[in-house]
Structure formats: C-alpha cells, structure tokens
Amino acid sequence: MPRLTVLLIFLMSTCVRAEEPQYGGTLNIGTVYVTLSALSWDPADWTWKSNHDAGMVREQLYVADLDQARSRGGPYSFVNEAHIPSSAVKGELAERWVWEDDRTLVVYLRQGVYFDGKPGLMERRELDAEDVLFTFNYINDSPKRSTTGFYDYIDRIEIRDPHTLVFHLNEFNAEWQYRFGYGYQSSIVPRETLTWDVKNWRNVIGTGPFRLTDYIQGNKHVYTKRENYWGSHVIGGERYQLPFVDEVKYRIIKDEATFLTAIRTAKIDILEPIRWIAVDHMKETTPELKWSRWLTQSGNFLSLRMDHKPFDDKRVRRALNLAVNQQEIVDLFYGGHAELMAYPQHPEFGGYFESLEEMPDSIRELFGYNPEKARQLLDEAGVPPGFTFKVQVCSCSPSNMDLLPLIDGYLAEVDVHLEIEPMEYGAYLSMMTTQNHGPGYFMNNGHTNPIATLRKFGSTHTWNPSLYRAPGYDEALLELVANPNEEERIALARQLTRQLLDDAPYIWLPAQYLYTAWWPWVKNYGGELRAGAVRPGPIYAQIWIDQEMKKEMGF
C-alpha cells in the first residue's frame, strides 16, 4: 500500500479512536544525550548525568508535576535542565512537607514504597527515613563532592520516626528544593548500598518504576518494568498503575546521520535533540512525525582561561567577542533558529532574565560585530598579530564541531588563530574538571536554575572553565542564596549577570533552538524532557504506545 494512502487511513482512524491508555510494548528513545553513555552508576561520584541514566530506577524526594505540562493544558514546558518552578514541584518519595519555622523543614515520606529486591544483594523492603539519611551522608561525605559547600546550609538531619525526617538548617537556602530534593545528587539509594560494588550497573537498585536490566556502553540502556511499582497516574478521571510500557531503551548513537535515520525509519520512537538543519527535510519525508521546539538549556561559548595571558586582560576578552559576527551565526549557521543572547540566564527563568535590549551599552556591544575595534583593543593589550591558542572541543557535539572552525575564521580576520583539538567526551571533561584544559575550551554548560547558573562562575566551582575571579563575586553569591526575599534575589541576580556578561570570561555565542520528534503512537507525551535535574524517567513512565496505530502505519 502506498505510503500516502497509509497516512490518510491513519489520520482518519485517529479522529475516532479513543485515547485510552494501553499497557505493553517497548519505548525506544534517542535522548537529549543520544551520543553519550553513562558516566557512573555511583551517586558518590557526583556526575552530572546520573539522573538521566538511573532516574527511572532511583527516585527522589520531589518531582515535577507533569499534569501542569503545556501539552496537558498547563503553563510549563518541562524542558529546563534542572529547574522546576516552585508551583510545579510535587512530592515523589516525599508525601508532604512543612516548615515548622524558617530553619526547620519536616519531610513526611510516602509509605508503601519498596526498594526492588535483587538476589545476592538485598531483599525487597520498604523505604524508610534511614535510607534518606544514609543517602545524604553517603553523598555529602564523598571526596568527589562539590567544592562549593553544596550542603553546608544543612546543619543536621534528624529521624523523627521511620517515615519522618527533620532537616535542621543553619541558614535559609533559596535552592533547598533543588539541592537535595530533585537535584543532580538527590536520588535516594538503600542503606545496604555499601555492601556491594556501587559502580557496577547490575547493582543499581531503587524504588522506581523500572529495573536496569542491560547496559552496553556506546550502544544501549535497557530498563524493564517493575510489576509491583507503587506509583499511579490519573487519566480521564481513572487511576492507572505505572508504568505503561514493558521496556524503555535508550539508544546510544554517536553519528548524527544515523540517529536521524533511526527516527525516520521508526527504529526509535522519540528523538529528543534534532538540529534545525534537518527539520524541514524530515517534515517533508516523514510527515507523520510530531514535533516540539525548545530553546537549548545550555549556554554555548568559547571559554578563555583568565589565569593565562593574555586572557587576564579584559580588553583581550572583549576584543575576541567583538571579532565574532554573532548575528551572522544566528542568521546563517542556525538559519534564524537561535537567540542572540540567552545565557547565563534563560528566558524561561522569568524575572531573573533580562533581554539584550534591556542591557547597558557595554554589554550590547559584545553581541555586535566590530573587527576594527577588536584589533585596536588587541594592539592596546600587546597581543601580536598571528597570536594562536589551543582550544579543546568535544567530538560528541556535531554542532560544536561545525561551529568552532567558523569561530576560527572570524578570529583570523583580526589575525588571531585557533589550534583545534577534538576529544572524546571522557577525556575532554576530565581535562576541564582537573583544570588541565588549554587556554581555550569550547563547550556547552547548562543553565541549571537562576541561581546555579551564576554559582558556576564562583572561584572554587568545578564548572568554571575560565577560572573566573572577581572581587566580591563569591560573597555576593552567598548573599544571593541566603536571601529569602524573591524580589531581592532577582535584583541581585540581575546585577551579577550583568557583571559576568560585561567581564566577558567567554566568547558569548547564540543559543540555538532544538527540536524533538516522535511518532504519533507515542501517547501522553508532548516533548517534555525533564522532571528533575536532567531526569526524564518520570516522563517516560507515563507514556504508552498505541500498538494498533503503530501496526496501521506499517511498523
């Protein structure tokens, strides 16, 4: 039967088919990180990606309320890397929580939640407060923990009864829901964890809707449904046990052409990161696909190490910004599918974000194009014509691999040149975290949330590749986090954001729009990406596959 006829029959049938949840089937996904394998299964390693990989197995105190998604009539996109608006935070392992005073938070755990048993490791048993306390100590005592005092605001955690914990704070922290509620290091593990090899994927145990049943580095993750999972979901007034699908597979595909082919041929059901350049062709050749567009959740930039000459001179850093035609990058490289400025704050952060038009002249200048002034500033700073510096870039990013030579071409117009060094992700990341990277480092760094995006420029923060240092900045960050007044926090965050932009520790670059595509048999989904810090698991647990539609469409 011709493809067009199949499509017409499919469209007619979907008009009358009731959207009733179905159980069964396999959900194949090319996630936001389709090119990357897991970094570690041990939460004490403090890896940024652990919730993406283990977040269907391990759960957290808080999660996004997906019923408030735009696709379900709500106000939120749920694509932010690690920011859930406070009005959209709901309990996951925490059933409820109350403030007894401004420094005493009481968390009541959900009862009837069980850790999955695994032969040779542990029996199936109920989650209790001891597990939450163990997890906190296990993560906080790790030698790999954040160097920025991530949990210093917590004085101690008290167990009031088997399902009640009391967090005693030594000061207010504006990020309290994020840091140990739905953050990167917030997944709760059983207290038996230390009795087995935590780094082995086979030993990942949690309370979540899936088990991790297979993992092949560079190829796939396989998650299998737990029949006795505690969670449920209300659809059309009826409550359904989760998850709907029998299996979820993450496909690790390093080649862009291959993962685009995989979605076109329905080898995967969802492909989350698609560059604009492929979209029009895919819409023509595969018109059945459904789409969402979202502004990248990470800043794109070329970091300039401020502890290396000549980048300790602000004139040099500003000059390199002026040498890059950013509007041309928006118009030609991204085909207009980008914003000229959307970092370090993100437009979805509400009042924390100021548009480029609201910025002072000295900042707006950095997003203009003035190679003559750039060369003048370089001459004033004593940078000789022909100056060359090394830049590392991750070969895992097709976009960055294409963009960096273009940046090199712009800089060549002012007689500055790049020595480009592509690297595999593990080695690339290690160079930055150990501060062994070169004077230039081309990367994407997540916005995270309105405060954390500024903390990444703190003097001791690991994700500060420019080694940015500014008098009073660290002190202002502490003031920002400890301030309970939202309006005052917004004012201070705007001030710090302007300072960062003006100091130009990076060559600031446009923020691209990305696209997610999925086949119409993927139900209860509208392009949502995260329900916590880089955690898509709860989203996938609520998806079902319309098996009849899939067959009707010839797959």
C-alpha positions in Angstrom: 0.0 0.0 0.0 1.4 3.4 -0.9 2.8 5.5 2.0 0.3 8.4 1.3 -2.7 6.0 1.5 -1.4 4.6 4.8 -1.1 8.1 6.2 -4.6 9.1 5.1 -6.1 5.9 6.7 -4.1 6.6 9.8 -5.3 10.2 10.1 -9.0 9.1 9.6 -8.7 6.4 12.3 -7.1 8.7 14.9 -10.1 11.0 14.6 -12.4 8.4 16.1 -10.0 6.3 18.3 -10.4 7.0 22.0 -7.2 8.0 23.8 -7.3 5.2 26.3 -4.1 4.1 28.0 -2.6 0.8 26.9 0.0 -1.4 28.5 2.9 -3.2 26.9 5.5 -2.6 24.2 8.9 -1.1 24.1 9.7 2.6 24.0 12.9 3.3 22.1 14.4 6.7 22.7 17.3 8.8 21.4 17.5 11.1 24.4 18.9 14.6 24.7 22.3 12.9 25.3 21.9 10.4 22.4 25.7 10.4 21.8 26.7 9.8 25.4 27.0 6.7 27.5 26.6 6.7 31.3 29.4 8.4 33.2 29.0 6.5 36.5 26.4 4.5 38.4 27.7 5.5 41.8 25.9 8.6 43.2 29.0 9.4 45.3 30.9 10.2 42.1 28.9 13.4 41.8 28.5 13.1 38.0 26.1 15.5 36.3 24.4 12.8 34.2 23.4 10.2 36.8 19.7 11.1 37.0 19.4 10.7 33.2 20.8 7.2 33.4 19.5 5.9 36.8 16.4 8.2 37.2 13.9 5.5 36.2 15.3 3.2 38.8 16.1 5.6 41.6 13.6 8.2 42.8 13.9 11.5 44.7 12.0 13.4 47.3 10.5 15.8 44.8 9.5 15.7 41.1 7.8 17.8 38.5 4.0 17.8 38.4 3.7 16.7 34.8 -0.1 17.4 34.8 1.0 21.1 34.6 2.7 20.5 31.2 1.7 22.7 28.3 0.8 19.6 26.3 -1.8 18.9 29.0 -3.2 22.4 29.3 -0.7 23.7 31.9 1.8 26.6 31.8 5.1 24.7 31.8 7.3 23.1 29.1 9.4 20.9 31.5 12.4 21.1 29.3 14.6 23.0 31.8 17.8 21.2 32.6 17.4 21.4 36.4 14.7 24.0 37.2 11.2 23.2 38.3 9.1 26.3 39.1 8.1 26.1 42.8 4.4 25.9 41.9 5.1 22.8 39.8 7.1 20.8 42.4 5.2 17.9 44.0 6.2 15.0 46.2 7.7 11.8 44.9 9.1 9.9 47.8 8.1 12.8 50.0 4.3 12.7 50.5 4.2 16.1 52.1 6.5 18.6 53.9 6.0 21.5 56.2 8.2 24.3 57.7 8.0 24.3 61.5 10.0 27.5 61.4 12.3 29.3 58.9 15.1 26.8 59.6 13.2 23.6 60.3 11.8 21.6 57.5 9.8 18.4 58.2 9.5 15.9 55.4 7.0 13.0 55.6 7.9 10.1 53.4 5.4 8.2 51.4 4.5 4.8 53.0 4.2 1.6 51.0 7.2 2.4 48.7 9.5 -0.5 48.3 13.1 -0.9 47.1 13.3 -3.6 44.4 14.9 -6.7 45.6 17.8 -8.4 43.8 19.2 -11.9 44.5 22.6 -11.7 46.3 22.2 -8.1 47.1 19.1 -7.3 49.2 15.5 -8.4 49.7 12.6 -6.3 48.6 11.8 -4.0 51.5 10.1 -0.7 52.3 11.8 2.7 52.0 12.3 4.4 55.3 13.9 7.6 56.8 17.2 5.7 57.4 17.7 5.4 53.7 17.3 9.1 53.1 19.7 9.9 55.9 22.2 7.3 54.6 22.0 8.8 51.1 22.6 12.3 52.3 25.7 11.2 54.3 27.0 9.0 51.5 26.9 11.8 49.0 27.9 14.6 51.3 30.9 12.6 52.7 32.2 11.8 49.2 35.7 13.1 48.4 34.3 14.0 45.0 31.5 16.2 46.4 31.1 19.8 45.2 33.8 22.2 46.4 31.2 24.9 46.8 29.7 23.7 50.1 26.6 22.4 48.4 25.0 21.0 51.6 26.7 23.3 54.1 23.3 25.0 54.8 22.1 21.8 56.4 23.2 21.6 60.0 21.9 18.1 60.6 19.1 15.7 59.6 17.0 14.1 62.4 14.9 11.0 62.1 11.6 11.7 64.0 10.0 8.3 63.1 10.5 5.7 60.4 8.8 7.8 57.8 9.6 11.4 59.0 12.8 13.4 58.7 13.6 16.8 60.1 16.1 19.0 58.2 17.7 21.5 60.6 19.2 24.3 58.6 21.8 26.7 59.8 20.6 29.3 57.3 18.0 29.7 54.7 18.9 28.4 51.2 16.9 29.5 48.2 17.7 26.3 46.4 16.5 23.9 49.1 14.0 22.1 46.9 16.6 21.7 44.2 19.7 20.7 46.2 18.5 17.7 48.0 15.0 17.4 46.5 15.2 17.0 42.8 18.9 17.9 42.0 21.7 16.1 40.4 22.7 14.3 43.6 19.3 13.8 45.1 18.4 10.2 44.1 17.7 8.0 47.2 19.6 4.7 47.4 19.2 1.9 50.0 21.4 1.9 53.1 22.7 -1.6 52.0 24.4 0.1 49.1 27.9 0.0 50.7 27.7 -3.8 50.8 28.1 -4.2 47.0 30.0 -2.7 44.1 28.1 0.5 43.5 29.9 1.2 40.2 28.5 -1.9 38.6 25.3 -1.2 36.6 24.0 -4.6 37.6 23.8 -3.4 41.2 21.6 -0.3 40.6 18.6 -0.6 42.9 15.9 1.8 43.6 12.2 2.4 44.3 11.4 3.5 40.7 9.1 2.0 38.0 11.9 0.2 36.1 14.8 -2.1 36.7 18.1 -1.6 34.7 18.4 -5.0 33.0 21.0 -4.4 30.4 23.7 -1.8 29.6 26.2 -1.9 26.7 28.5 1.1 26.7 28.2 3.1 23.5 25.1 1.1 22.4 22.1 1.0 24.7 20.5 1.1 28.2 17.6 -1.3 28.8 15.0 -0.7 31.5 12.4 -3.3 32.3 9.0 -2.6 34.0 8.5 -3.4 37.7 5.2 -5.1 38.2 4.9 -4.0 41.9 5.7 -0.3 41.5 3.9 2.0 43.9 3.1 4.8 41.5 0.0 5.5 39.5 -1.4 8.2 37.2 -4.9 9.6 36.7 -6.1 9.9 33.1 -9.7 10.9 32.3 -10.7 10.5 35.9 -9.4 7.0 36.2 -6.3 5.9 38.0 -3.8 3.7 36.2 -0.9 1.7 37.6 2.5 2.9 36.2 4.5 2.3 34.1 2.6 1.6 30.9 5.3 0.2 28.7 7.1 -3.0 29.4 10.5 -1.7 28.4 12.4 1.5 27.7 15.6 1.5 25.7 18.0 4.4 25.4 19.8 4.1 22.1 23.4 5.5 22.2 24.2 6.7 18.7 27.2 8.8 18.1 26.7 9.6 14.4 24.1 12.3 13.6 23.1 10.9 10.3 22.5 7.5 11.9 20.2 8.8 14.7 18.2 10.9 12.2 17.7 7.8 10.1 16.7 5.9 13.2 13.7 8.2 13.9 12.7 8.4 10.2 12.6 4.5 10.0 10.9 4.2 13.4 13.9 2.3 14.9 13.4 4.8 17.7 10.1 6.2 18.8 11.4 9.6 20.1 14.4 11.6 19.1 14.9 14.5 21.5 17.8 16.5 20.1 17.4 17.5 16.4 19.2 20.4 14.8 17.2 22.9 12.8 19.1 22.0 9.6 17.5 18.5 9.5 13.9 19.6 10.4 12.4 20.7 7.1 13.7 17.7 5.2 12.4 15.4 7.9 9.0 17.0 7.9 8.8 16.5 4.1 10.0 12.9 4.1 8.3 11.8 7.3 5.2 13.9 7.6 3.7 11.6 10.3 6.1 12.8 13.0 5.0 15.1 15.7 7.3 18.0 16.8 8.2 20.4 19.6 10.7 23.2 19.6 12.7 24.3 22.6 15.5 26.7 23.3 18.7 25.0 24.3 19.1 24.6 28.1 22.8 25.2 27.9 25.0 28.1 27.1 27.4 27.7 24.2 30.7 29.5 24.4 34.4 29.5 24.0 35.9 29.8 27.5 39.1 31.9 27.9 41.3 31.0 30.9 41.8 34.1 32.9 44.8 32.7 34.6 46.6 32.5 31.2 48.0 35.5 29.4 46.7 37.4 27.5 43.2 36.4 28.7 43.8 38.0 32.1 43.3 41.3 30.3 39.6 42.2 29.9 40.4 44.1 26.7 41.5 40.9 25.0 38.4 39.0 26.1 36.2 41.8 24.9 38.1 42.1 21.6 37.5 38.4 20.8 33.8 38.9 21.3 33.8 41.9 19.0 35.6 39.8 16.4 32.8 37.2 16.1 29.8 38.1 14.0 27.2 36.6 16.2 24.2 37.9 14.3 25.6 36.2 11.2 25.8 32.9 13.2 22.2 33.3 14.1 21.1 34.0 10.5 23.3 31.6 8.6 24.7 28.9 10.8 21.4 28.4 12.7 19.2 29.6 9.9 17.5 32.0 12.2 16.7 29.2 14.7 18.6 30.8 17.6 18.6 33.7 20.1 21.4 36.1 20.1 21.7 36.1 23.9 20.1 33.6 26.3 22.9 32.8 28.7 23.8 32.7 31.6 20.1 33.3 32.4 17.4 31.6 30.4 14.3 33.3 29.1 12.2 30.7 30.9 13.6 31.9 34.3 11.0 34.7 34.5 12.2 37.9 36.2 15.7 36.7 36.5 16.2 37.0 32.7 16.8 40.4 31.1 16.8 40.6 27.3 19.7 42.0 25.3 17.6 45.2 24.7 17.4 45.8 28.4 21.2 45.6 28.9 23.6 48.5 29.1 25.6 49.6 26.0 28.8 47.9 27.2 27.0 44.5 27.1 25.1 45.1 23.9 28.4 46.0 22.2 29.7 42.5 22.9 27.0 41.0 20.8 27.7 43.3 17.9 30.4 42.9 15.2 33.3 45.3 15.2 36.6 43.7 14.0 38.3 47.1 13.7 37.8 47.9 17.3 38.7 44.3 18.2 42.1 44.6 16.5 42.6 48.0 18.2 41.9 46.5 21.7 44.3 43.6 20.9 47.0 46.1 19.9 46.5 48.1 23.1 46.8 44.9 25.1 50.1 44.0 23.4 48.7 40.9 21.6 50.8 40.4 18.5 49.4 39.6 15.0 49.4 35.9 14.4 48.6 35.0 18.1 47.5 31.4 18.3 46.0 29.4 21.2 44.8 25.9 21.7 41.1 25.0 22.1 39.6 21.7 23.2 36.2 20.7 21.8 34.2 17.5 22.3 33.8 15.4 19.2 30.4 14.2 20.7 28.8 17.5 19.6 28.2 17.7 15.8 27.0 21.3 16.2 30.2 22.5 18.0 32.4 20.5 15.7 30.9 22.5 12.8 30.8 25.9 14.7 34.3 26.1 16.0 36.0 26.3 12.6 33.6 29.2 11.8 34.8 31.0 15.0 38.3 30.4 13.9 37.6 32.1 10.6 36.1 35.1 12.3 39.2 35.4 14.6 41.5 35.0 11.7 40.1 38.4 10.4 41.9 40.1 13.4 44.9 37.8 13.0 44.1 35.5 16.0 44.1 31.8 15.3 42.9 28.6 17.0 44.6 25.3 17.3 41.6 23.0 17.5 41.9 19.7 19.5 38.8 17.4 19.2 38.5 14.9 22.1 36.2 12.1 23.2 33.9 13.2 26.0 35.5 11.4 28.9 39.0 12.9 28.3 37.5 16.2 27.3 35.5 16.5 30.5 38.4 15.3 32.7 40.7 18.0 31.3 38.3 20.7 32.5 37.4 19.2 35.9 41.1 18.8 36.7 41.9 22.2 35.3 44.3 20.8 32.7 42.4 22.2 29.7 44.0 24.7 27.4 43.6 28.5 27.4 40.5 27.9 25.2 37.8 25.4 25.9 34.7 25.2 23.7 31.7 23.8 25.5 28.0 23.8 26.4 27.2 24.4 30.1 23.7 24.0 31.5 21.7 26.9 32.8 20.5 24.7 35.6 18.4 27.2 37.5 18.5 31.0 38.0 21.0 30.8 40.9 23.1 27.8 40.0 23.9 29.3 36.6 25.6 32.1 38.5 27.3 29.8 41.0 29.2 28.2 38.1 31.3 31.3 38.0 32.3 31.0 41.6 36.0 30.9 42.2 36.0 27.3 43.5 33.3 25.8 41.3 34.3 22.8 39.1 32.3 24.0 36.1 34.2 27.3 35.8 36.5 26.6 32.8 37.6 30.3 32.5 38.6 30.2 36.2 36.7 33.4 36.6 37.7 35.5 39.6 36.2 38.9 40.5 36.4 40.8 43.8 33.3 40.4 45.9 31.6 37.9 43.5 31.8 34.9 45.8 30.4 36.9 48.7 27.5 38.2 46.5 26.7 34.6 45.6 26.4 33.6 49.3 24.1 36.6 49.9 22.0 35.6 46.9 21.5 32.0 48.0 20.7 33.0 51.7 18.2 35.7 50.8 14.6 34.6 51.4 13.1 37.5 49.5 12.4 36.6 45.9 12.3 40.2 44.6 15.7 41.0 46.2 17.2 37.8 44.8 16.0 38.7 41.3 17.6 42.2 41.7 20.9 40.8 42.9 20.9 38.0 40.3 20.4 40.6 37.5 23.3 42.6 38.9 25.6 39.6 38.9 24.5 38.5 35.4 25.4 42.0 34.0 28.8 41.9 35.7 29.5 38.5 34.2 28.5 39.4 30.7 30.5 42.7 30.8 33.6 40.9 32.1 33.5 38.5 29.1 35.2 35.4 30.6 33.8 33.7 27.5 33.2 34.4 23.9 29.5 34.5 24.2 27.6 32.7 21.5 24.0 32.4 20.4 21.6 29.9 21.9 20.1 27.6 19.4 16.6 26.2 19.1 16.4 22.4 19.1 13.6 20.1 18.0 12.2 16.9 19.3 10.3 14.5 17.1 8.2 11.5 18.0 5.9 9.1 16.2 2.1 9.6 16.9 1.7 6.2 18.5 3.7 7.7 21.5 0.9 8.8 23.8 0.6 11.1 26.8 3.7 13.0 25.6 4.3 16.5 24.3 8.0 16.9 24.1 8.7 17.2 27.8 12.4 16.4 28.6 13.0 16.7 32.3 11.0 16.2 35.6 14.0 17.0 37.7 17.7 17.7 37.2 18.4 16.0 33.8 15.9 13.4 34.8 13.4 12.2 32.2 12.4 8.9 33.9 9.0 10.1 35.3 8.1 11.3 31.8 8.8 8.0 30.2 6.9 6.1 32.9 3.7 7.9 31.9 4.0 7.3 28.2 2.1 4.5 26.5 2.3 3.0 23.0 -0.7 2.8 20.8 0.1 -0.6 19.3 -2.8 -0.7 16.9 -1.9 2.7 15.4 1.7 1.5 15.0 0.6 -1.5 13.0 -1.8 0.5 10.9 1.1 2.8 10.0 3.1 -0.2 8.8 5.5 -0.6 11.7 
